[in-house]
Amino acid sequence: MRVAHFADIHLGRNLYRFLEVEEDIARLFKEYVQVAIEERVDAILLSGDIFDTPRPLIRVIHQAVTALKPAVERGIKVYAVLGEHDYPKIRDKAALTLVPGVTILSYEGVKCVKQVVSGKTYGFCGAHKTRFRFGDRSRSKYISALRSMANEVAGTHRAVLLAHQEISQVFANSEDSIDVNLFPQVFRYIALGHIHGHREGVLEGGRVYAYPGSLYYLSAQEVRKGEEKGFLIVDLDGDMPETHFIRSEPRPFIVIEEPVDRVRARIEAELSRGNWGRYDRPLMNIVVRLPPNYKDDVYSMIERAVAGRALYRVMVQREHVEAVPRAVGAEVDEVAIVASIIDPGNPDDPDVRKAAEYVVRLKNALAQQSQQEMIEELVDDILSLKVWDRVIKTESLAPSVHRKKGGVGLDAFIRGGK
């Protein structure tokens, strides 16, 4: 049996508000589903974050329907789990339920299914996305659920687990990760989603875990990391699952971060290459560092330099002049002030100082225009810090935090009000 493994498609994402990006992602997904059909797969696995938002536009749902319809019409099964971008934030049904032919596992009561191919039975199970940072209870419950599902598919020829989840083998510093070795041995292939770059590994007993990554660059950070983009074709029948990574062709994405006196030359140098493959022009994320009191129109200068040759977004980082009144020779240490608020008893603790530094950086990003991507990255960094487990008493917060209709509450605040 052969399967195609996709994850983190993020249909509907219009990075920097470019509709071209949304259209690129939809086109690539449709094209690579067709490649999967040509590879004669028996099933397509979708490991979460198929949509970019829990309530996608009608046209975006139609993109998913259109992409998967040729596979469904050929009898190819489509199995999916939801990622955090897919889960409804209010009492509602997941948008993926509107896509014909998709079986969502661990949602609305369906955890495992079986499929017979060439006289052999294969099992497919799905696990909920789970956060483990607040104690061992959720971890134990998660493992118990996996064992229950393993019992359902114990007699199959091969079994596969779909999960949109961090694992410690890849997310070593994440408090929400789990050791994939704890997953039941019956699952020979562990089809993961969540990270936007390709990762694979082999476990004891010839089991394989894999993140295919996304098909498209979804942030400048992914470009900086050099993440591979594509999906996987997996043959399940050998002694060990055999994976074949197929690279996708996202729009070229150029990341520039320069002081204002060098940014124009850098733009010209990057655009002079002019080899964008199937695309007419690249994406550009341009970060310009300005000295204090810089008065010239940066945006017009960059517009002239780009001259319509790229889809671009400009972020300006200005060095701030300290405006807080102080005694001669005295300096205001914002990080120290925030650290003393986070943990008054241990403001000099390295973890507390790190948290304070991130909070100050977030404050500065919020004070500038066009900083959405940086803000999102800083919020992710702040929420991942272990120091909060020590300085915040979750149980003391519980009585005052309520989930209200419309998503108002701590969860809504963390998600930016969504």
C-alpha positions as CSV (number, residue, x, y, z in Angstrom):
1,M,0.0,0.0,0.0
2,R,1.2,3.5,-0.9
3,V,0.1,6.7,0.7
4,A,0.7,10.4,0.1
5,H,1.4,12.4,3.3
6,F,0.6,16.1,3.4
7,A,0.5,18.6,6.3
8,D,0.3,22.3,7.0
9,I,-1.1,23.3,3.7
10,H,-2.7,26.5,5.2
11,L,-5.2,27.1,2.4
12,G,-6.4,30.6,2.5
13,R,-3.1,32.2,3.8
14,N,-2.5,35.5,2.0
15,L,0.9,36.3,3.4
16,Y,1.4,40.1,3.6
17,R,-2.1,40.4,2.2
18,F,-1.1,39.2,-1.2
19,L,-3.9,37.3,-2.9
20,E,-1.3,35.8,-5.2
21,V,0.0,33.8,-2.2
22,E,-3.4,32.3,-1.5
23,E,-3.7,31.4,-5.1
24,D,-0.2,29.9,-5.2
25,I,-0.9,27.6,-2.2
26,A,-4.2,26.4,-3.7
27,R,-2.6,25.7,-7.1
28,L,0.3,23.8,-5.6
29,F,-2.0,21.6,-3.4
30,K,-4.1,20.7,-6.4
31,E,-1.1,19.9,-8.5
32,Y,0.6,17.7,-5.9
33,V,-2.6,15.8,-5.2
34,Q,-2.5,15.0,-8.9
35,V,1.1,13.9,-8.6
36,A,-0.1,11.6,-5.7
37,I,-2.8,10.2,-8.0
38,E,-0.1,9.5,-10.7
39,E,2.0,7.8,-8.1
40,R,-0.9,5.3,-7.7
41,V,-1.4,5.9,-4.0
42,D,-4.3,4.2,-2.1
43,A,-4.8,6.9,0.4
44,I,-4.0,10.5,1.1
45,L,-3.0,11.6,4.7
46,L,-3.6,15.1,5.9
47,S,-1.8,15.8,9.2
48,G,-3.5,19.0,10.2
49,D,-3.6,22.7,9.5
50,I,-5.2,22.2,6.1
51,F,-6.8,25.6,6.4
52,D,-5.1,28.7,7.7
53,T,-8.1,29.8,9.9
54,P,-10.9,27.8,11.6
55,R,-13.5,29.7,9.6
56,P,-12.1,29.9,6.1
57,L,-13.8,31.9,3.3
58,I,-16.2,29.9,1.0
59,R,-13.7,30.2,-1.9
60,V,-11.0,28.7,0.3
61,I,-13.2,25.7,1.2
62,H,-13.8,25.3,-2.5
63,Q,-10.1,25.2,-3.1
64,A,-9.9,22.1,-0.8
65,V,-12.9,20.5,-2.5
66,T,-11.4,21.1,-6.0
67,A,-7.9,19.8,-5.1
68,L,-9.2,16.6,-3.5
69,K,-12.1,15.8,-5.8
70,P,-10.0,14.0,-8.5
71,A,-8.6,11.7,-5.8
72,V,-11.9,11.0,-4.2
73,E,-13.5,10.2,-7.6
74,R,-10.9,7.6,-8.2
75,G,-11.7,5.9,-4.9
76,I,-8.6,7.1,-3.1
77,K,-9.3,7.4,0.6
78,V,-8.5,10.7,2.4
79,Y,-7.8,10.6,6.1
80,A,-7.1,13.7,8.2
81,V,-6.6,15.1,11.7
82,L,-7.2,18.7,12.7
83,G,-4.4,21.1,13.5
84,E,-4.8,24.1,15.8
85,H,-5.6,26.2,12.8
86,D,-8.5,23.9,11.9
87,Y,-10.2,23.5,15.3
88,P,-13.3,25.8,15.7
89,K,-12.7,28.4,18.3
90,I,-16.4,28.6,19.1
91,R,-19.0,25.9,19.2
92,D,-19.1,25.0,15.5
93,K,-18.1,22.3,13.1
94,A,-14.7,22.1,11.6
95,A,-14.6,23.5,8.0
96,L,-12.9,20.3,6.8
97,T,-16.2,18.4,7.4
98,L,-17.5,20.3,4.4
99,V,-15.0,18.7,2.1
100,P,-16.5,15.5,0.5
101,G,-14.6,12.3,0.9
102,V,-12.5,13.4,3.9
103,T,-12.6,11.2,7.0
104,I,-11.5,13.2,10.0
105,L,-10.0,10.9,12.7
106,S,-10.4,11.6,16.4
107,Y,-13.3,14.0,15.7
108,E,-17.0,13.4,16.1
109,G,-16.3,10.0,17.5
110,V,-14.3,8.4,14.7
111,K,-10.8,7.5,15.9
112,C,-9.7,4.6,13.7
113,V,-10.7,3.2,10.3
114,K,-9.6,0.1,8.4
115,Q,-8.9,-0.2,4.6
116,V,-8.4,-3.3,2.6
117,V,-5.9,-3.2,-0.2
118,S,-5.0,-6.3,-2.3
119,G,-6.5,-8.5,0.4
120,K,-4.5,-6.9,3.3
121,T,-6.1,-4.8,6.0
122,Y,-4.5,-1.5,7.0
123,G,-5.4,0.6,10.0
124,F,-5.4,4.4,10.2
125,C,-5.9,6.2,13.5
126,G,-5.8,9.9,14.5
127,A,-4.8,11.7,17.7
128,H,-5.9,15.1,18.9
129,K,-3.4,17.9,19.1
130,T,-2.5,18.1,22.8
131,R,-0.6,20.6,25.0
132,F,1.4,19.0,27.8
133,R,3.0,22.0,29.5
134,F,0.6,22.1,32.4
135,G,1.3,18.7,33.9
136,D,1.5,14.9,33.5
137,R,-2.2,14.3,33.5
138,S,-2.7,15.3,29.9
139,R,0.4,13.3,28.9
140,S,-1.0,10.2,30.6
141,K,-4.4,10.7,29.0
142,Y,-2.8,11.1,25.6
143,I,-0.8,7.9,25.9
144,S,-3.9,6.0,27.2
145,A,-5.9,7.2,24.1
146,L,-3.1,6.0,21.8
147,R,-3.0,2.6,23.4
148,S,-6.8,2.3,23.1
149,M,-6.5,3.1,19.4
150,A,-3.6,0.6,19.0
151,N,-5.9,-2.1,20.3
152,E,-8.4,-1.3,17.6
153,V,-5.9,-1.9,14.8
154,A,-3.7,-4.5,16.5
155,G,-4.6,-7.2,14.0
156,T,-4.0,-5.2,10.8
157,H,-1.2,-5.8,8.4
158,R,0.2,-2.3,8.9
159,A,-1.1,0.5,11.1
160,V,-0.6,4.3,10.7
161,L,-1.0,7.1,13.2
162,L,-1.8,10.6,12.1
163,A,-1.0,13.4,14.7
164,H,-0.6,17.2,14.5
165,Q,1.9,17.2,17.4
166,E,5.3,18.2,18.6
167,I,7.7,15.4,19.4
168,S,10.8,15.7,21.6
169,Q,13.0,14.2,18.8
170,V,12.3,17.4,16.7
171,F,11.0,20.0,19.3
172,A,13.7,19.4,21.9
173,N,12.9,22.6,23.9
174,S,9.1,22.6,23.6
175,E,7.1,21.9,26.8
176,D,4.3,20.6,24.6
177,S,6.4,17.9,23.0
178,I,6.2,14.2,23.7
179,D,8.8,11.4,23.1
180,V,7.6,9.5,20.0
181,N,9.1,6.3,21.4
182,L,6.1,6.3,23.8
183,F,3.8,5.7,20.9
184,P,2.5,2.1,20.7
185,Q,4.7,-0.2,18.6
186,V,1.7,-1.2,16.4
187,F,2.0,2.1,14.5
188,R,4.6,1.5,11.9
189,Y,4.3,4.9,10.3
190,I,3.7,8.0,12.4
191,A,2.4,10.8,10.0
192,L,3.0,14.1,11.8
193,G,2.2,17.7,11.2
194,H,2.9,21.1,12.8
195,I,6.4,22.0,11.8
196,H,6.7,23.6,8.3
197,G,9.9,21.9,7.3
198,H,10.6,18.3,6.3
199,R,11.8,16.0,9.1
200,E,12.1,12.2,9.3
201,G,13.4,9.6,11.8
202,V,13.7,5.9,12.4
203,L,12.6,4.3,15.7
204,E,13.3,0.9,17.2
205,G,11.6,-1.9,15.4
206,G,11.8,-0.2,12.0
207,R,9.1,2.3,12.7
208,V,9.3,5.7,11.0
209,Y,8.0,9.1,11.9
210,A,7.9,12.0,9.5
211,Y,6.8,15.6,9.1
212,P,6.4,16.4,5.4
213,G,6.5,20.2,6.0
214,S,4.4,22.7,4.1
215,L,4.3,23.1,0.4
216,Y,4.9,26.8,0.5
217,Y,7.0,29.4,2.4
218,L,4.5,30.7,5.1
219,S,6.9,33.1,6.9
220,A,10.2,34.8,6.5
221,Q,11.5,32.7,9.4
222,E,11.1,29.5,7.3
223,V,13.3,31.1,4.6
224,R,16.0,32.0,7.2
225,K,15.9,28.4,8.4
226,G,16.2,27.0,4.9
227,E,13.2,24.7,5.4
228,E,12.5,22.1,2.7
229,K,9.0,22.3,1.1
230,G,7.1,19.4,-0.2
231,F,5.2,16.2,0.7
232,L,5.9,12.4,1.1
233,I,5.0,9.3,-0.8
234,V,5.2,6.4,1.6
235,D,5.3,2.6,0.8
236,L,4.0,0.8,3.9
237,D,4.6,-2.8,3.0
238,G,8.3,-3.3,3.5
239,D,10.0,-4.3,6.7
240,M,10.2,-0.6,7.3
241,P,8.1,2.1,5.7
242,E,9.9,3.6,2.7
243,T,9.5,7.3,2.2
244,H,10.1,9.4,-0.9
245,F,10.2,13.2,-0.4
246,I,8.9,15.2,-3.3
247,R,10.0,18.8,-3.3
248,S,7.4,21.4,-4.2
249,E,8.0,24.6,-6.1
250,P,6.9,27.6,-4.0
251,R,7.3,31.2,-5.1
252,P,10.9,32.3,-4.5
253,F,11.1,34.2,-1.2
254,I,13.9,36.7,-0.6
255,V,14.5,38.0,2.9
256,I,16.5,41.2,3.3
257,E,17.6,42.9,6.5
258,E,19.9,45.9,6.0
259,P,20.6,49.4,7.3
260,V,18.9,52.1,5.2
261,D,22.2,53.1,3.5
262,R,22.7,49.5,2.1
263,V,19.1,48.3,1.5
264,R,18.7,49.6,-2.1
265,A,21.9,48.0,-3.3
266,R,20.9,44.7,-1.7
267,I,17.4,44.9,-3.4
268,E,19.0,45.5,-6.8
269,A,21.5,42.7,-6.3
270,E,18.7,40.2,-5.4
271,L,16.4,41.2,-8.2
272,S,19.1,41.2,-10.9
273,R,19.2,37.4,-10.7
274,G,15.7,37.3,-12.3
275,N,15.3,33.6,-12.3
276,W,12.0,32.9,-10.7
277,G,11.1,29.6,-12.4
278,R,7.3,29.3,-13.0
279,Y,6.6,32.6,-11.2
280,D,6.7,36.1,-12.7
281,R,8.2,37.7,-9.6
282,P,9.4,36.7,-6.1
283,L,8.2,37.5,-2.7
284,M,10.4,39.9,-0.7
285,N,10.4,40.6,3.0
286,I,12.4,43.8,3.5
287,V,13.5,44.9,7.0
288,V,15.1,48.3,7.0
289,R,17.1,49.5,10.1
290,L,16.9,53.3,10.5
291,P,19.1,55.5,12.8
292,P,17.3,57.9,15.2
293,N,16.0,61.1,13.6
294,Y,16.0,59.6,10.0
295,K,13.7,61.8,8.0
296,D,13.6,60.6,4.4
297,D,10.8,58.6,2.9
298,V,12.0,55.0,3.1
299,Y,8.9,53.5,1.5
300,S,9.1,55.6,-1.7
301,M,12.8,54.8,-2.0
302,I,12.1,51.1,-1.8
303,E,9.2,51.3,-4.1
304,R,11.5,52.9,-6.7
305,A,14.1,50.2,-6.2
306,V,11.7,47.3,-6.5
307,A,9.9,48.9,-9.5
308,G,7.1,46.3,-9.7
309,R,9.6,43.4,-10.0
310,A,8.5,41.7,-6.7
311,L,5.6,41.2,-4.3
312,Y,7.2,42.9,-1.2
313,R,6.5,44.0,2.3
314,V,8.6,46.6,4.2
315,M,9.3,46.6,7.9
316,V,11.0,49.5,9.5
317,Q,13.1,49.1,12.7
318,R,14.1,52.4,14.1
319,E,16.7,52.8,16.9
320,H,14.8,54.5,19.7
321,V,16.2,57.5,21.6
322,E,15.5,57.0,25.3
323,A,12.8,59.6,26.3
324,V,12.4,58.7,29.9
325,P,13.5,61.5,32.2
326,R,16.4,60.4,34.4
327,A,19.3,61.8,36.4
328,V,22.5,62.6,34.5
329,G,24.5,59.4,33.9
330,A,21.6,57.2,34.9
331,E,20.1,54.7,32.5
332,V,16.7,53.0,32.4
333,D,16.9,49.2,32.2
334,E,13.6,48.1,30.8
335,V,14.5,44.5,31.0
336,A,15.3,44.8,34.7
337,I,12.0,46.6,35.3
338,V,10.0,43.9,33.5
339,A,12.0,41.1,35.2
340,S,11.1,42.5,38.6
341,I,7.4,42.4,37.7
342,I,7.6,38.8,36.4
343,D,9.3,37.4,39.4
344,P,10.0,40.0,42.2
345,G,11.9,37.5,44.2
346,N,14.3,36.4,41.5
347,P,14.6,39.3,38.9
348,D,18.2,38.4,38.1
349,D,17.4,34.7,37.3
350,P,18.6,34.0,33.7
351,D,15.2,32.5,32.7
352,V,13.4,35.5,34.1
353,R,15.7,37.9,32.3
354,K,15.2,36.1,29.1
355,A,11.4,36.3,29.5
356,A,11.7,40.0,30.3
357,E,13.8,40.6,27.2
358,Y,11.2,38.9,24.9
359,V,8.4,41.0,26.5
360,V,10.4,44.2,25.9
361,R,11.0,43.2,22.3
362,L,7.3,42.5,21.9
363,K,6.5,45.9,23.3
364,N,8.8,47.5,20.8
365,A,7.4,45.5,17.9
366,L,3.8,46.5,18.9
367,A,4.9,50.1,18.8
368,Q,6.0,49.9,15.1
369,Q,3.9,49.5,12.0
370,S,3.8,46.4,9.8
371,Q,5.3,44.2,12.5
372,Q,2.7,41.4,12.4
373,E,5.1,38.5,11.5
374,M,7.6,39.6,14.1
375,I,4.8,39.9,16.7
376,E,3.6,36.4,16.0
377,E,7.1,35.0,16.3
378,L,7.7,36.8,19.6
379,V,4.4,35.6,21.1
380,D,5.3,32.0,20.1
381,D,8.8,32.5,21.8
382,I,7.2,34.0,24.9
383,L,4.6,31.3,25.3
384,S,7.2,28.6,24.9
385,L,9.4,29.7,27.8
386,K,9.5,27.4,30.8
387,V,9.7,30.2,33.3
388,W,6.0,30.7,33.3
389,D,5.4,27.3,35.0
390,R,7.4,28.6,37.9
391,V,6.2,32.2,38.3
392,I,2.5,31.7,37.4
393,K,0.3,29.5,39.7
394,T,-2.2,28.1,37.2
395,E,-4.6,26.9,39.9
396,S,-4.9,30.4,41.4
397,L,-5.8,31.8,38.0
398,A,-8.5,29.2,37.3
399,P,-11.4,30.7,39.3
400,S,-11.0,34.1,37.6
401,V,-10.6,32.8,34.0
402,H,-13.8,31.9,32.3
403,R,-14.6,30.9,28.7
404,K,-17.3,33.2,27.5
405,K,-19.4,33.0,24.4
406,G,-17.4,34.4,21.5
407,G,-14.1,33.2,22.7
408,V,-13.5,36.0,25.3
409,G,-11.0,35.0,28.0
410,L,-7.4,33.9,28.4
411,D,-7.5,31.6,25.4
412,A,-8.8,34.4,23.2
413,F,-6.2,36.9,24.5
414,I,-3.4,34.4,23.8
415,R,-4.8,33.9,20.3
416,G,-5.0,37.6,19.6
417,G,-8.7,37.9,20.1
418,K,-9.6,35.3,17.5
